[in-house]
Amino acid sequence: MSADFLSIHVPALERRFQLSYFQDDSCVAYYLDARGTERQVSQNLILSRDPRCMGVYVSKFYPQLFLEASSKYLSSACFYLLVCHAVHLFHLKDECPVWLETDIRVFRQFYVKLKGFDFCIHRARVGERVCLHGIFHESPVQVAEIPVLSDPFARL
């Protein structure tokens, strides 16, 4: 993702939505709420540190932003923000590996378009599943701080 893309879509995401997170050892759960209403948009955002390759593993990324009005490209901005935050939280370096598993259809419709990550299929899995490998490239775009949740179970 280019700095120009991020400089437009990250602020748009931050104006409309609030991200927060809860860390449990090497796993981070992120929560996405609509600003003003505090309506939860998504809680299916989980990233973890992969100690074998000193990278990030995306366990779950389903922000449901496509259900929101005028949300084109906001899922891409959200993905970048979460990976960027996790990289800093885990004290990983720029150009660290990013791993995830998804459906081949989702890879073709979403992940392959995240040019800044250079995602490619690392290996095919059972059915229509694939393991993806990419590289995190930090952008100079300024992002808001993501607040820590003290009690994530209060959200249930």
C-alpha positions as CSV (number, residue, x, y, z in Angstrom):
1,M,0.0,0.0,0.0
2,S,1.4,3.3,-0.9
3,A,1.8,6.2,1.5
4,D,-0.7,8.2,-0.7
5,F,-3.3,5.5,-0.3
6,L,-2.7,5.3,3.5
7,S,-2.6,9.0,4.0
8,I,-6.2,9.2,2.6
9,H,-7.8,6.0,4.0
10,V,-6.2,5.7,7.4
11,P,-7.5,9.1,8.6
12,A,-11.0,8.3,7.0
13,L,-11.1,5.1,9.1
14,E,-9.9,6.9,12.3
15,R,-12.6,9.6,11.8
16,R,-15.4,7.0,11.7
17,F,-14.2,4.2,13.8
18,Q,-12.3,3.6,17.1
19,L,-9.9,0.7,17.5
20,S,-9.0,-0.7,20.9
21,Y,-7.1,-3.8,21.9
22,F,-6.4,-6.4,24.7
23,Q,-3.1,-8.2,24.8
24,D,-2.7,-11.7,26.4
25,D,1.0,-12.6,26.2
26,S,1.8,-13.0,22.4
27,C,-1.8,-12.7,21.2
28,V,-3.7,-9.4,20.6
29,A,-7.5,-9.1,20.2
30,Y,-8.7,-5.9,18.5
31,Y,-12.1,-4.3,18.7
32,L,-13.6,-1.9,16.2
33,D,-16.4,0.5,17.2
34,A,-18.3,3.2,15.4
35,R,-17.3,6.6,16.8
36,G,-20.0,8.5,18.5
37,T,-22.4,5.6,18.9
38,E,-19.8,3.1,20.4
39,R,-21.6,0.4,18.4
40,Q,-19.3,-2.6,18.0
41,V,-18.6,-3.2,14.4
42,S,-16.2,-6.1,14.8
43,Q,-14.4,-8.2,17.4
44,N,-13.0,-10.8,15.0
45,L,-9.5,-9.3,14.7
46,I,-6.8,-11.4,16.3
47,L,-3.0,-11.1,15.6
48,S,-0.2,-12.9,17.4
49,R,3.6,-12.8,17.4
50,D,5.2,-15.7,15.5
51,P,8.4,-16.4,17.4
52,R,9.8,-18.8,14.8
53,C,10.2,-16.1,12.2
54,M,9.9,-12.9,14.3
55,G,6.8,-11.9,12.5
56,V,3.1,-11.5,12.8
57,Y,0.4,-14.2,12.3
58,V,-3.1,-13.0,11.5
59,S,-5.4,-15.5,13.2
60,K,-8.6,-13.7,12.4
61,F,-9.3,-10.7,10.3
62,Y,-13.0,-10.1,9.6
63,P,-13.7,-6.4,10.3
64,Q,-17.2,-6.4,8.7
65,L,-16.5,-2.9,7.3
66,F,-18.2,-3.9,4.1
67,L,-21.5,-3.7,6.0
68,E,-20.9,0.0,6.7
69,A,-22.0,2.7,4.3
70,S,-19.2,4.4,2.2
71,S,-16.5,2.0,3.5
72,K,-14.6,1.2,0.3
73,Y,-10.9,0.6,1.1
74,L,-11.4,1.0,4.9
75,S,-10.8,-2.8,5.4
76,S,-7.4,-2.3,3.7
77,A,-6.6,0.6,6.0
78,C,-7.7,-1.4,9.0
79,F,-5.5,-4.3,8.1
80,Y,-2.5,-2.0,7.8
81,L,-3.2,-0.4,11.1
82,L,-3.5,-3.7,13.0
83,V,-0.4,-5.1,11.5
84,C,1.5,-1.9,12.1
85,H,0.3,-1.8,15.7
86,A,1.2,-5.4,16.3
87,V,4.7,-5.0,14.8
88,H,5.4,-2.1,17.2
89,L,3.7,-3.8,20.2
90,F,5.9,-7.0,19.7
91,H,9.0,-4.9,19.0
92,L,9.5,-6.5,15.6
93,K,11.4,-4.8,12.8
94,D,10.3,-3.3,9.6
95,E,10.0,-5.8,6.7
96,C,9.1,-8.6,9.1
97,P,7.0,-11.5,7.8
98,V,3.2,-11.6,7.9
99,W,1.4,-14.9,7.8
100,L,-2.2,-15.9,7.5
101,E,-4.6,-18.6,6.2
102,T,-7.6,-17.8,4.2
103,D,-9.9,-19.0,1.3
104,I,-8.4,-18.7,-2.2
105,R,-11.4,-16.5,-3.1
106,V,-10.6,-14.0,-0.3
107,F,-6.9,-14.0,-1.3
108,R,-7.9,-13.0,-4.9
109,Q,-10.5,-10.4,-3.9
110,F,-8.6,-8.8,-1.0
111,Y,-5.1,-9.9,0.0
112,V,-3.5,-9.9,-3.4
113,K,-4.7,-6.2,-3.7
114,L,-2.7,-5.2,-0.6
115,K,0.4,-4.4,-2.8
116,G,2.4,-3.1,0.1
117,F,2.4,-6.5,1.8
118,D,3.4,-8.5,-1.4
119,F,1.2,-11.4,-0.3
120,C,1.7,-14.7,-2.1
121,I,0.5,-18.2,-1.6
122,H,3.0,-20.1,0.5
123,R,1.2,-23.4,0.2
124,A,-2.2,-24.8,-0.6
125,R,-4.3,-26.3,2.2
126,V,-7.2,-28.7,2.2
127,G,-10.2,-27.5,0.1
128,E,-10.1,-24.0,-1.0
129,R,-7.8,-22.8,1.8
130,V,-4.3,-21.3,1.3
131,C,-1.5,-20.1,3.6
132,L,-0.2,-16.7,2.6
133,H,3.1,-15.1,3.3
134,G,3.8,-11.3,3.0
135,I,6.1,-8.7,4.3
136,F,5.3,-5.7,6.4
137,H,6.6,-2.4,5.0
138,E,6.1,0.5,7.4
139,S,4.7,3.7,5.9
140,P,5.5,7.2,7.1
141,V,1.7,7.9,7.7
142,Q,0.9,9.1,11.2
143,V,-1.7,7.0,13.0
144,A,-3.7,7.6,16.2
145,E,-2.7,5.6,19.2
146,I,-4.9,2.5,19.8
147,P,-6.1,2.4,23.5
148,V,-5.7,-0.7,25.7
149,L,-8.9,-2.3,27.1
150,S,-8.6,-3.1,30.8
151,D,-11.5,-5.6,30.7
152,P,-12.4,-7.0,27.3
153,F,-15.1,-9.2,28.9
154,A,-17.1,-6.2,29.8
155,R,-17.9,-5.8,26.1
156,L,-19.7,-9.2,26.0
